Amino acid sequence: MRIDLDTYREILDTLTRNKSRSLLTGFGVFWGVFMLVALMGGGQGLKEMLERNFEGFAQNTAMIWAQQTTKPYKGFRKGRWWEMDYKDIERLRQRVPELDEIAPVLFGGWGRSHTAYYGDLSSQPRIQGVTPDYANIVSPKMYYGRYINDMDLSERRKVCVLGKKIYKDLFKDGGDPCGKRIRIDSTYYEVVGVDYNASGGMNFNGRAEEKVTLPLTLVQQTLNRGNQVDLIAVTGRPGVVMSKIAPRIRETIARAHYLDPTDEQGAMVFNTEVLFQMLDNLFKGVNFLIWLVGLGTLLAGAIGVSNIMMVTVRERTTEIGIRRAIGATPKMILSQIISESIVLTLVAGMSGILFGVLILQMLELANTEDGILTAHFQVGFWTALFAALMVSAMGVLAGLAPAARAMSIKPVDAMRDE
């Protein structure tokens, strides 16, 4: 069979046009894989950032504080202000045995401003007094030194633990501040630790990094607060569902202070277990949405590959007919079309994975604090491998229809086609 120069030129021209179309279609696969990888890595990083806001809080924790009553009770009108006291700690231990840790907290005045000094430097901290048990509920992240201990409490030692921001305000040059003395208002305190716990998601009377922590007994004495308690933090024993015992906690506190036990606003019991469940459900929905969008975009790219391969087969009818006429078997035609489809999708897909990993790496570098990575915006190795295998599988599927079309071409019909 004689093939003239014009036929060769036609085949070369067809391949050149197909190359441009293939690159355009490969971009669809590239974008689909990039979207999948970027969304998965971004979702993981976002989850870590939100979890970091609640870092250190036990998941079965409840916070109790007094608010203005919203219901009248036993002759008391609604709208009454009331305060918890230290006796409420023992009441909870006796009447709610399901509780594990019970820690009172006393603030240096709600919204009251204090000033801390070290040399010529100053800062505006929030004061809180705690017991050592509080560290079992809101775990401190000690950068230097230690937390408040039992000896500090019993001897009313004038010691303090600095929050991250207060430490940076007072000690610009860094270094270990333990053993140094700072002045808060008119009283001097020895620094025994620096707490880097942010706890940005749950703040009571100011952010954790803006607080100075003192022994509770010292705050009672210094600020003349007597037996008052501003906040009670509790955790449930293993296996205890906090939401089930929250009404009994409220009732125990309410009856001792002549409040309606059903007044949820008057005696506030904030259950962190509900908050963590909401976060879990939120990210389950986010992960589902990520996979839905990523796979949808990837599928659209694979359909584009199938379409361009179908156009390729149609335009290369003469070439395929010539190959069939000189002895090419249907299996050879099939392997050629599917191989082109796999190579096109795999190259585009791997490029999408690499580009997505590069973008996520840049996000990680942008989310560092004090040289420490705050969130991991990356996908795992097995996730990337799964994405690559998925792209290869879609390449096979995308090439099946064009390959079937190519195998059905008869040499005589192909030679007539122009």
MIVO-306944 format. One record per residue: residue in three letters; x, y, z of N, C-alpha, C in turn. Coordinates in steps of 0.05 Angstrom, whole numbers, plus 5000, padded with zeros to 4 digits. Example, Ala and Ser with C-alpha at 12.3 -4.5 7.8 and 13.67 -1.06 7.14 Angstrom:
# MIVO-306944
Ala526448865156524649105156526449345156
Ser525749555142527349795143525850015157
# end
This chain:
# MIVO-306944
Met501749765000500050005000501850255000
Arg501150434982502850674979501450914993
Ile503051045010502051285024503551525014
Asp502151715003503451954991504152155013
Leu505652365004506552565023504252725036
Asp502152765022499852915033498652765056
Thr498552495054497452345077499152375102
Tyr501852365098503652405121503152675134
Arg502952885117502453145127499853165142
Glu497753025133495153025146495352895174
Ile496852675175497152545201498752715220
Leu500952845211502553025228500853255238
Asp499253375220497553595227495553515248
Thr494353285245492453175264493653135292
Leu496053025292497452975318498053245332
Thr498853445316499453715328496953835340
Arg494753825326492253925337491353775362
Asn491753515362491053345385492853415409
Lys495353475404497153545426496053795441
Ser495253995426494254245439491754185454
Arg489954025442487453955456488053785481
Ser489953605479490653435501491653595525
Leu493353795518494453965540492154115553
Leu490254215538487954355549486254175567
Thr485853925557484253735572485753645597
Gly488353605594489953525617489853725639
Phe489453985632489154185653486754135670
Gly484654025658482253965674482853755695
Val484353545688485153345707487053465728
Phe488953625719490853755737489353925758
Trp487354075749485854245767484154085786
Gly483053855776481453685794483053565816
Val485453465810487253345830488253555849
Phe488953785838489854005855487754095875
Met485254115865483054185883482653985905
Leu482853725898482453515918484653525939
Val487153545931489453555950489353805966
Ala488954035953488954285968486654305988
Leu484254205980482054215999482454026023
Met483553796017484053606039486153706058
Gly488353816047490453926064489554176079
Gly488054346065486954586078484954526100
Gly483254316095481354236115482754126140
Gln484853976136486353866158487654096175
Gly488854286160490054516175488054676190
Leu485654726177483554876191482654736216
Lys482354476214481554316237483554346260
Glu486154326253488154356274488154626287
Met487654836270487555106281485255146300
Leu482955036293480655056311481054886336
Glu482254646333482754476357484754606375
Arg486654766363488654896379487355116397
Asn485155226388483755426404482655296430
Phe482055036429480954896452483054716465
Glu485554756457487754586467487854606498
Gly488154376511488354376540485754336555
Phe483454376542480954336555480154046553
Ala479453926576478453656575475653656562
Gln475053446547472653446531470153396548
Asn470453296572468153256590468253466612
Thr468553716604468853936623466254096624
Ala465654206647463454406649464454646666
Met463554876658464255126672461655236684
Ile461755316710459455406724459955686734
Trp458155876729458356146739455656266744
Ala455556476760453056606767452456826748
Gln449856846741448957066725446357176737
Gln445257386725442757506734440457306730
Thr438857266750436657076748434557166728
Thr433256966716431157036696428456936705
Lys428356796729425856696739425556766769
Pro423156836778422756886807422756616822
Tyr423556616848423656366863423456426892
Lys421556306906421156326935421256606945
Gly419756776932419457056941421557246930
Phe423657136917425757306904424857366876
Arg425157616869424357696842426457616821
Lys425657606796427657546776429357796771
Gly431657756758433557986754435358026778
Arg435357836797437057866821439957766814
Trp441957906825444657826823445457656847
Trp447057456844447857286866450657196861
Glu451957066880454756976878455056696890
Met456856546877457556286888459556316910
Asp459856116927461856126948463355866950
Tyr465355856967467155626969465655376979
Lys463455406993461955177003460655016980
Asp460255146957459155016934460954786924
Ile463554806930465454596921464754336936
Glu464354356962463754126978460954016971
Arg459054196966456354106958456453936933
Leu458054016914458253866889459553596893
Arg461553596911462953336916461053136929
Gln459253236946457453056961455052966944
Arg453953146929451353096915451753006886
Val454053056875454552966847457152806847
Pro456952546856459452386858460652316831
Glu459152356809460252296782462452496774
Leu462752716789464852906782467552816792
Asp469552866775472352786782473853016794
Glu474353226778475753456788473853696792
Ile474153836814472554076819474554296828
Ala474754506811476754716817475454986816
Pro475555146838474455416838476455616825
Val475355826814477056036801475956306811
Leu477856476818477156746827478556946810
Phe477057136798478257336781478757596796
Gly480657746786481357996799479458216791
Gly476858156792474858346784474158316755
Trp471558276748470658246721471058506706
Gly472758506687473258746671475058956685
Arg476058896709477659086723480459086711
Ser481659316709484259356697486459346718
His488659196712490959176729493359246711
Thr495559326724498059396710500359246723
Ala501859106706504258956715506659106705
Tyr508759106722511259256716513659076720
Tyr515559106702518258986706520259176694
Gly521659306712523459516703521859746691
Asp522659826666521260036652518959936635
Leu518559676635516459556618513959516634
Ser511659516620509059476633507159326615
Ser505159216627503059076611500459086627
Gln498259016613495659026625494458746628
Pro495058606649494158326652491358306664
Arg490158066661487857986676488757806699
Ile487657836722488557686745486557456750
Gln487657216755485956996763487356836785
Gly485756746805486756586826485656306823
Val487356096825486555826820487755646841
Thr486755396842487955186858489555006839
Pro491354836850492854656833491154466816
Asp488754406826486954226811486054346784
Tyr486254606782485354736757487154636733
Ala489654566739491454466718490554206706
Asn488854046721487853796710485353836692
Ile484354086692481954136676482754296651
Val484254516656485254676633488354646634
Ser489354446620492154376621493954606613
Pro495654696630497554916622499654806604
Lys500754976587502854906569505355066578
Met506754946598508855086611511355116593
Tyr512055366588514455426572516855456589
Tyr516455576613518555586633517255516660
Gly518855406678517955376705515755176710
Arg514055246729511955066739509255216742
Tyr507255066750504655186755504255226785
Ile502055326793501355366821501155096835
Asn502355066859502254806873500954846900
Asp500754626915499354616941500754796962
Met503354816962504854986981504255276976
Asp504055356950503355626944500655696955
Leu498755506953496055546962495855566993
Ser497155377007496855367036498355597049
Glu500655687038502255897051501656167039
Arg499756187020499056437007501556576996
Arg503156426983505656536972505056746950
Lys506756946949506457156929508057076904
Val506856876890508156776866506056796843
Cys507056786818505256816796506256656772
Val504356596754504956466728504056656707
Leu505856726689505256926668504056796643
Gly502056926631501156846605503156926584
Lys502856816560504756866538505057156531
Lys502857306528503057586520504257756542
Ile503557696567504657856590507657806591
Tyr508557556587511357496588512957646567
Lys511757656542513157796520513158096524
Asp511058206537510958486543513058576563
Leu513358406584515158486606518058396602
Phe518458186587521158086582521658076552
Lys522258316542522758346513525058186503
Asp527058146520529458006511529157706513
Gly526857606523526457326526527957216550
Gly528556956549529956826572528056736593
Asp529156576612527656466634527156686655
Pro524556756660524056966680523656856708
Cys523756586711523156476738525156576759
Gly524156646781525756756803525857066803
Lys525057186781524957476780522357586791
Arg522357826800520057946814518858156796
Ile516158146794514758356779512758486799
Arg511958726791509958876808507358886793
Ile505258806807502558836797501059026815
Asp500359256803499359486819501359566840
Ser500859506865502759586886504059346900
Thr503659106890504558866903506658716886
Tyr508758616898510858476883510358166885
Tyr510858036862510457746860512857626847
Glu513557386855515757236843514657066820
Val515957086797515056926774516056636778
Val514256446776515056156779514556006753
Gly513256126733512755976708511556156687
Val511756056662510556196639508755986625
Asp506256056622504355876609503755966581
Tyr504355796561503855866533501255756523
Asn499455666540496855566532495255806522
Ala494255776496492655996485489755986493
Ser488555746489485655696495483955916484
Gly484455986458483056206446480056156442
Gly479155906442476355856436474555886460
Met475655866485474055886509475456076528
Asn474556316530475756516547473856616568
Phe474856626593473256716615474856946628
Asn473657186627474857426637477557476624
Gly477657456597480057516582481357266571
Arg483157306552484557086539486756976558
Ala487256716556489256586573491956706571
Glu492756796547495456906544495757186556
Glu493457306563493457576575493157566605
Lys493357326617492757306646495357256662
Val495157336687497157266707495757096728
Thr496756856733495456666750496856666778
Leu495156696799496056706826494756486842
Pro495856416866494356226884491656346892
Leu489656186892486956286898486756416926
Thr488056286945487956396973489256676974
Leu491256716958492556986958490757196946
Val489257126925487357316913485157376933
Gln484257166947482157206967483057416988
Gln485557386996486557567017487257837006
Thr488657846983489558106972487258286964
Leu485258156951482958316941480558316960
Asn480958196983478858187003476258066992
Arg476457836979474157706967472757506985
Gly473857457008472657267027472456987015
Asn470056867017469556597006468256596979
Gln468256816966466956836939468456676919
Val466956576899468056426877466756526851
Asp468356596832467156706807466556486786
Leu468056266787467756056768468455796780
Ile466955586774467655316783467955136758
Ala470255016755470854846732470754556742
Val469354386728469054106736469453916712
Thr470353676718470553466698469053216708
Gly467953066689466652816697468552576698
Arg467852386713469452136714469351996687
Pro471251816682471251666657468551526652
Gly467451566628464951436621462451596628
Val462851826643460551986650460052186628
Val457452206620456652396599455852656614
Met457352866609456853116624454153226620
Ser453053206596450353316591448153186608
Lys448652946617446652806634446652896662
Ile448952986672449053066700449053376703
Ala449053516681448953816682446553916697
Pro444053806692441753906708442053866738
Arg443353646746443753596775445853796786
Ile447853866770449854066779448454326783
Arg446754406764445354666767443454666791
Glu442154446795440254426817441654446844
Thr444054316846445554326871446454606878
Ile447354756858448155036863445755216868
Ala443655176852441355356853439955336879
Arg439455106890437955076915439355206938
Ala442055196938443555306960443455616960
His442755736937442756026935439956126928
Tyr437855966933435056046929434656136900
Leu435355966881434856006853432955786843
Asp431455846822429855646809431755446795
Pro431555186802433354986790433154966760
Thr430955066749430555056720431555316706
Asp432655496722433555756711436355706698
Glu436455636673438955576660440655816655
Gln439456056654441056296651442056406677
Gly440556366698441356466725443756316735
Ala443656046734445955876742447055746716
Met448955876705450055786679451855546681
Val451255336667452955096666453755056636
Phe456155136630457155126602458454856598
Asn457254686581458154416577459954406552
Thr462554366555464354356532464054106516
Glu462853906527462353656512460653716487
Val458653876490456853946468458454096446
Leu460254276455461854426436463654246420
Phe464954056433466753876418465153696399
Gln462753616407461053456389460353626364
Met459753876368459054056346461454076327
Leu463854096338466254116321466653866305
Asp466353636318466653376304464653356281
Asn462153416287460053406266460653606243
Leu461753836251462354036230464453936211
Phe466553816222468753726205468053466190
Lys466253316200465253086184463853186159
Gly462253396162460953516139462953656120
Val464953786132466953916115468553706099
Asn469353486112470753276097469053156075
Phe466553116080464753016059464553206036
Leu464353466042464153666021466753686005
Ile469053656019471653656005471853425985
Trp471153185994471252955976469252985953
Leu466953095959464853135938465853325917
Val466953555925467853755906470353655891
Gly472253535906474653435893474153215873
Leu472553015881471952795862470252895839
Gly468453085844466853195822468553335802
Thr470453495811472253635793473953435778
Leu474953235792476653025780475052875759
Leu472552805764470952665745470352835720
Ala469953095725469553275702472053275684
Gly474453275696476953265681477153005665
Ala476352775678476552515664474552505641
Ile472252625644470352635622471452795599
Gly472853015606474153175585476253015570
Val477852855585479852685572478452485553
Ser476252365562474852175545473852315520
Asn472852555522471852695499474052765479
Ile476352855489478552925471479652685458
Met479752455472480652205460478752115439
Met476152165443474152085423474552255397
Val475152515401475652695379478252595365
Thr480252515381482752425370482352185352
Val480751995362480151755346478751825320
Arg476852015322475352095298477252225278
Glu479052395286480752525267483052345257
Arg483552135272485751955264484551705251
Thr482151725241480851495228482651375206
Thr483651555189485351465166487851325177
Glu489151445197491551325208490951045219
Ile488751025235488150765247487450565225
Gly486050655204485450475182487850365168
Ile489850545164492350465152493850255169
Arg493850315195495150125214493749855214
Arg491149855213489649605212490249465186
Ala490449615164490949495137493649355135
Ile495649465149498349355148498949155170
Gly496749075185497048855204496648915233
Ala495949155241495549215270493049075279
Thr493248945302490948795314489248985330
Pro486648915335484949075353486249115381
Lys487748915391488948945417491049165417
Met492549185395494549395393493349675392
Ile491049695377489649955376488550025404
Leu487449815417486349855444488449955464
Ser490749815464492949895482493950175477
Gln494050245451495050505444493250725455
Ile490650705450488750915459488750925489
Ile488550695503488450705532491050805544
Ser493250735532495850825542496051125540
Glu495151245518495151535515493451665536
Ser491151545541489351655561490551645589
Ile491851415596493051385623495351575626
Val497051595606499351775608498452065611
Leu496352145595495352415597494252475625
Thr492652305635491452355662493452325684
Leu495352135682497252095703499252325705
Val500252425682502052655682500652905693
Ala498252955684496753185694496053155724
Gly495352905732494652855760497052895778
Met499352775771501752805788502653095789
Ser502353245767503053525768501153675787
Gly498553605787496653725806497353665835
Ile498253415840499053335868501453505876
Leu503453515859505853665866505253965871
Phe503654075854502954365857501354405882
Gly499454225888497854245912499654225937
Val501554035938503354005960505054265964
Leu505954385942507454625943505854855955
Ile503454885947501755095958501255055988
Leu500754805995500254736023502754786040
Gln505154736029507654786043507955086048
Met507155246029507355536033505355626055
Leu503055506056501155566078502255496105
Glu503655266106504955186132507055396140
Leu508655476122510755676128509455936138
Ala507156006127505856246135504456226162
Asn504055976172502755936198504655826218
Thr506855976222508755906243508756126264
Glu509256046289509256246311511556176329
Asp513456366332515856316347517456086336
Gly517356056310518855836297517455566300
Ile515155556312513655306316511255296297
Leu510955066285508755036266506155016282
Thr504155186274501655186289499555006277
Ala499854936251497854756238499254626214
His498454376209499654216187497754216163
Phe498454386143496854396119498054206098
Gln497853946104498953756085497253506084
Val497553346063496153096060498152876066
Gly497252646075498952416081499952286055
Phe502052126058503151976035501051796023
Trp499551646039497651456029495351606015
Thr494651836025492551996012493452075984
Ala495952175982497052245956497252005937
Leu498051775948498251535931495451445922
Phe493451475939490751405932489751585910
Ala490451845911489652035890490951965864
Ala493551875865494851805840493651555828
Leu492951355844491651105834488951175823
Met487551355836484851435826485051565799
Val487151735795487551865770488051655748
Ser489751455755490351245735487851085728
Ala486251025748483750875742481951035725
Met481751295730480051465713481151485685
Gly483851475682485051475656484251225640
Val484150995653483250755640480350775631
Leu478650875650475750895643475351105621
Ala476951325622476651525602477351425574
Gly479151225573480051125547478450895536
Leu476650785552475150545543473350615519
Ala471650825521469850895500471350965474
Pro473351135475474851195450476250945439
Ala477250765456478550525447476550345433
Ala474150325444472050165431471350275404
Arg471250545402470650675376472850615356
Ala475450625365477650575347477650285337
Met476950095355476949805347474749745327
Ser472649905327470449855309470949955281
Ile473150105277473650225250474649995231
Lys473449975208474249785188476249915170
Pro478349775161480449885144479250005119
Val477349875106476249975080474750245085
Asp473150255106471650505112473650725120
Ala475750655134477750855142479150985118
Met479750815098481150915074479351105058
Arg476751065060474851235045474351505060
Asp474951505086474251735103476051975097
Glu474952205092476552445088475052675102
# end
